[in-house]
């Protein structure tokens, strides 16, 4: 089952990359991002879309890793509490 999930994840990532490349090919217009602090150089719209897609993907992966780590830490803490409670219960019997 684990290999299937990895394969499916890789297929989804490949599909996203292919869609990003297609979008980049069909959006050759030059654009510039402007903010009060920084102005970007002229870049192709497709390139900016791919960069935004990659940043969003990375933020999603990091957010998921953080939540998973937090839940794992909480599960381990609760498992220790359960083990201690079971040990005390066995001593009472």
Biotite code that builds the C-alpha atoms (Angstrom):
import biotite.structure as struc

atoms = struc.array([
    struc.Atom([0.000, 0.000, 0.000], chain_id="A", res_id=1, res_name="UNK", atom_name="CA", element="C"),
    struc.Atom([2.872, 2.392, 0.790], chain_id="A", res_id=2, res_name="UNK", atom_name="CA", element="C"),
    struc.Atom([4.439, 2.004, -2.637], chain_id="A", res_id=3, res_name="UNK", atom_name="CA", element="C"),
    struc.Atom([1.092, 2.695, -4.286], chain_id="A", res_id=4, res_name="UNK", atom_name="CA", element="C"),
    struc.Atom([0.757, 5.959, -2.356], chain_id="A", res_id=5, res_name="UNK", atom_name="CA", element="C"),
    struc.Atom([4.261, 6.997, -3.374], chain_id="A", res_id=6, res_name="UNK", atom_name="CA", element="C"),
    struc.Atom([3.536, 6.116, -7.000], chain_id="A", res_id=7, res_name="UNK", atom_name="CA", element="C"),
    struc.Atom([0.248, 7.999, -6.915], chain_id="A", res_id=8, res_name="UNK", atom_name="CA", element="C"),
    struc.Atom([1.929, 11.023, -5.325], chain_id="A", res_id=9, res_name="UNK", atom_name="CA", element="C"),
    struc.Atom([4.629, 11.032, -7.999], chain_id="A", res_id=10, res_name="UNK", atom_name="CA", element="C"),
    struc.Atom([1.985, 10.804, -10.737], chain_id="A", res_id=11, res_name="UNK", atom_name="CA", element="C"),
    struc.Atom([0.120, 13.779, -9.275], chain_id="A", res_id=12, res_name="UNK", atom_name="CA", element="C"),
    struc.Atom([3.329, 15.797, -8.999], chain_id="A", res_id=13, res_name="UNK", atom_name="CA", element="C"),
    struc.Atom([4.250, 14.931, -12.592], chain_id="A", res_id=14, res_name="UNK", atom_name="CA", element="C"),
    struc.Atom([0.794, 16.005, -13.783], chain_id="A", res_id=15, res_name="UNK", atom_name="CA", element="C"),
    struc.Atom([1.156, 19.319, -11.937], chain_id="A", res_id=16, res_name="UNK", atom_name="CA", element="C"),
    struc.Atom([4.586, 19.915, -13.473], chain_id="A", res_id=17, res_name="UNK", atom_name="CA", element="C"),
    struc.Atom([3.269, 19.121, -16.953], chain_id="A", res_id=18, res_name="UNK", atom_name="CA", element="C"),
    struc.Atom([0.342, 21.521, -16.437], chain_id="A", res_id=19, res_name="UNK", atom_name="CA", element="C"),
    struc.Atom([2.786, 24.182, -15.251], chain_id="A", res_id=20, res_name="UNK", atom_name="CA", element="C"),
    struc.Atom([4.963, 23.728, -18.331], chain_id="A", res_id=21, res_name="UNK", atom_name="CA", element="C"),
    struc.Atom([1.924, 23.945, -20.614], chain_id="A", res_id=22, res_name="UNK", atom_name="CA", element="C"),
    struc.Atom([0.765, 27.127, -18.870], chain_id="A", res_id=23, res_name="UNK", atom_name="CA", element="C"),
    struc.Atom([4.283, 28.566, -19.192], chain_id="A", res_id=24, res_name="UNK", atom_name="CA", element="C"),
    struc.Atom([4.389, 27.793, -22.904], chain_id="A", res_id=25, res_name="UNK", atom_name="CA", element="C"),
    struc.Atom([1.053, 29.481, -23.598], chain_id="A", res_id=26, res_name="UNK", atom_name="CA", element="C"),
    struc.Atom([1.759, 32.598, -21.485], chain_id="A", res_id=27, res_name="UNK", atom_name="CA", element="C"),
    struc.Atom([4.889, 34.191, -22.961], chain_id="A", res_id=28, res_name="UNK", atom_name="CA", element="C"),
    struc.Atom([3.843, 37.769, -22.058], chain_id="A", res_id=29, res_name="UNK", atom_name="CA", element="C"),
    struc.Atom([6.370, 39.711, -20.020], chain_id="A", res_id=30, res_name="UNK", atom_name="CA", element="C"),
    struc.Atom([5.145, 41.035, -16.659], chain_id="A", res_id=31, res_name="UNK", atom_name="CA", element="C"),
    struc.Atom([6.681, 42.771, -13.671], chain_id="A", res_id=32, res_name="UNK", atom_name="CA", element="C"),
    struc.Atom([5.667, 42.313, -10.059], chain_id="A", res_id=33, res_name="UNK", atom_name="CA", element="C"),
    struc.Atom([5.670, 45.557, -8.107], chain_id="A", res_id=34, res_name="UNK", atom_name="CA", element="C"),
    struc.Atom([5.467, 46.203, -4.411], chain_id="A", res_id=35, res_name="UNK", atom_name="CA", element="C"),
    struc.Atom([6.355, 49.212, -2.256], chain_id="A", res_id=36, res_name="UNK", atom_name="CA", element="C"),
    struc.Atom([9.579, 47.462, -1.252], chain_id="A", res_id=37, res_name="UNK", atom_name="CA", element="C"),
    struc.Atom([10.745, 45.651, -4.381], chain_id="A", res_id=38, res_name="UNK", atom_name="CA", element="C"),
    struc.Atom([10.162, 45.519, -8.124], chain_id="A", res_id=39, res_name="UNK", atom_name="CA", element="C"),
    struc.Atom([10.927, 42.319, -9.973], chain_id="A", res_id=40, res_name="UNK", atom_name="CA", element="C"),
    struc.Atom([12.638, 42.232, -13.327], chain_id="A", res_id=41, res_name="UNK", atom_name="CA", element="C"),
    struc.Atom([10.474, 41.523, -16.359], chain_id="A", res_id=42, res_name="UNK", atom_name="CA", element="C"),
    struc.Atom([9.632, 37.820, -16.374], chain_id="A", res_id=43, res_name="UNK", atom_name="CA", element="C"),
    struc.Atom([7.362, 35.659, -18.450], chain_id="A", res_id=44, res_name="UNK", atom_name="CA", element="C"),
    struc.Atom([3.911, 35.215, -16.938], chain_id="A", res_id=45, res_name="UNK", atom_name="CA", element="C"),
    struc.Atom([4.228, 31.438, -17.206], chain_id="A", res_id=46, res_name="UNK", atom_name="CA", element="C"),
    struc.Atom([7.473, 31.519, -15.246], chain_id="A", res_id=47, res_name="UNK", atom_name="CA", element="C"),
    struc.Atom([5.838, 33.516, -12.457], chain_id="A", res_id=48, res_name="UNK", atom_name="CA", element="C"),
    struc.Atom([2.920, 31.086, -12.403], chain_id="A", res_id=49, res_name="UNK", atom_name="CA", element="C"),
    struc.Atom([5.292, 28.128, -12.061], chain_id="A", res_id=50, res_name="UNK", atom_name="CA", element="C"),
    struc.Atom([7.188, 29.908, -9.275], chain_id="A", res_id=51, res_name="UNK", atom_name="CA", element="C"),
    struc.Atom([3.902, 30.601, -7.455], chain_id="A", res_id=52, res_name="UNK", atom_name="CA", element="C"),
    struc.Atom([2.884, 26.951, -7.911], chain_id="A", res_id=53, res_name="UNK", atom_name="CA", element="C"),
    struc.Atom([6.186, 25.708, -6.491], chain_id="A", res_id=54, res_name="UNK", atom_name="CA", element="C"),
    struc.Atom([6.063, 28.103, -3.535], chain_id="A", res_id=55, res_name="UNK", atom_name="CA", element="C"),
    struc.Atom([2.498, 27.027, -2.757], chain_id="A", res_id=56, res_name="UNK", atom_name="CA", element="C"),
    struc.Atom([3.464, 23.362, -3.002], chain_id="A", res_id=57, res_name="UNK", atom_name="CA", element="C"),
    struc.Atom([6.449, 23.820, -0.698], chain_id="A", res_id=58, res_name="UNK", atom_name="CA", element="C"),
    struc.Atom([4.366, 25.750, 1.838], chain_id="A", res_id=59, res_name="UNK", atom_name="CA", element="C"),
    struc.Atom([1.773, 22.971, 1.755], chain_id="A", res_id=60, res_name="UNK", atom_name="CA", element="C"),
    struc.Atom([4.417, 20.292, 2.310], chain_id="A", res_id=61, res_name="UNK", atom_name="CA", element="C"),
    struc.Atom([5.953, 22.197, 5.221], chain_id="A", res_id=62, res_name="UNK", atom_name="CA", element="C"),
    struc.Atom([2.547, 22.859, 6.793], chain_id="A", res_id=63, res_name="UNK", atom_name="CA", element="C"),
    struc.Atom([1.651, 19.183, 6.469], chain_id="A", res_id=64, res_name="UNK", atom_name="CA", element="C"),
    struc.Atom([4.991, 18.125, 7.960], chain_id="A", res_id=65, res_name="UNK", atom_name="CA", element="C"),
    struc.Atom([4.485, 20.469, 10.917], chain_id="A", res_id=66, res_name="UNK", atom_name="CA", element="C"),
    struc.Atom([0.969, 19.201, 11.611], chain_id="A", res_id=67, res_name="UNK", atom_name="CA", element="C"),
    struc.Atom([2.133, 15.592, 11.263], chain_id="A", res_id=68, res_name="UNK", atom_name="CA", element="C"),
    struc.Atom([5.042, 16.203, 13.649], chain_id="A", res_id=69, res_name="UNK", atom_name="CA", element="C"),
    struc.Atom([2.742, 17.891, 16.160], chain_id="A", res_id=70, res_name="UNK", atom_name="CA", element="C"),
    struc.Atom([0.214, 15.034, 16.033], chain_id="A", res_id=71, res_name="UNK", atom_name="CA", element="C"),
    struc.Atom([2.992, 12.461, 16.345], chain_id="A", res_id=72, res_name="UNK", atom_name="CA", element="C"),
    struc.Atom([4.360, 14.253, 19.404], chain_id="A", res_id=73, res_name="UNK", atom_name="CA", element="C"),
    struc.Atom([0.880, 14.387, 20.948], chain_id="A", res_id=74, res_name="UNK", atom_name="CA", element="C"),
    struc.Atom([0.277, 10.696, 20.171], chain_id="A", res_id=75, res_name="UNK", atom_name="CA", element="C"),
    struc.Atom([3.563, 9.708, 21.838], chain_id="A", res_id=76, res_name="UNK", atom_name="CA", element="C"),
    struc.Atom([2.692, 11.780, 24.909], chain_id="A", res_id=77, res_name="UNK", atom_name="CA", element="C"),
    struc.Atom([-0.750, 10.192, 25.164], chain_id="A", res_id=78, res_name="UNK", atom_name="CA", element="C"),
    struc.Atom([0.752, 6.717, 24.670], chain_id="A", res_id=79, res_name="UNK", atom_name="CA", element="C"),
    struc.Atom([3.102, 7.313, 27.619], chain_id="A", res_id=80, res_name="UNK", atom_name="CA", element="C"),
    struc.Atom([0.185, 8.474, 29.764], chain_id="A", res_id=81, res_name="UNK", atom_name="CA", element="C"),
    struc.Atom([-1.798, 5.385, 28.777], chain_id="A", res_id=82, res_name="UNK", atom_name="CA", element="C"),
    struc.Atom([1.121, 3.089, 29.599], chain_id="A", res_id=83, res_name="UNK", atom_name="CA", element="C"),
    struc.Atom([1.500, 4.724, 33.025], chain_id="A", res_id=84, res_name="UNK", atom_name="CA", element="C"),
    struc.Atom([-2.244, 4.423, 33.698], chain_id="A", res_id=85, res_name="UNK", atom_name="CA", element="C"),
    struc.Atom([-2.224, 0.746, 32.710], chain_id="A", res_id=86, res_name="UNK", atom_name="CA", element="C"),
    struc.Atom([0.759, 0.089, 34.951], chain_id="A", res_id=87, res_name="UNK", atom_name="CA", element="C"),
    struc.Atom([-1.010, 1.757, 37.917], chain_id="A", res_id=88, res_name="UNK", atom_name="CA", element="C"),
    struc.Atom([-4.186, -0.202, 37.136], chain_id="A", res_id=89, res_name="UNK", atom_name="CA", element="C"),
    struc.Atom([-2.254, -3.477, 37.157], chain_id="A", res_id=90, res_name="UNK", atom_name="CA", element="C"),
    struc.Atom([-0.705, -2.564, 40.518], chain_id="A", res_id=91, res_name="UNK", atom_name="CA", element="C"),
    struc.Atom([-4.170, -1.967, 41.994], chain_id="A", res_id=92, res_name="UNK", atom_name="CA", element="C"),
    struc.Atom([-5.378, -5.427, 41.057], chain_id="A", res_id=93, res_name="UNK", atom_name="CA", element="C"),
])
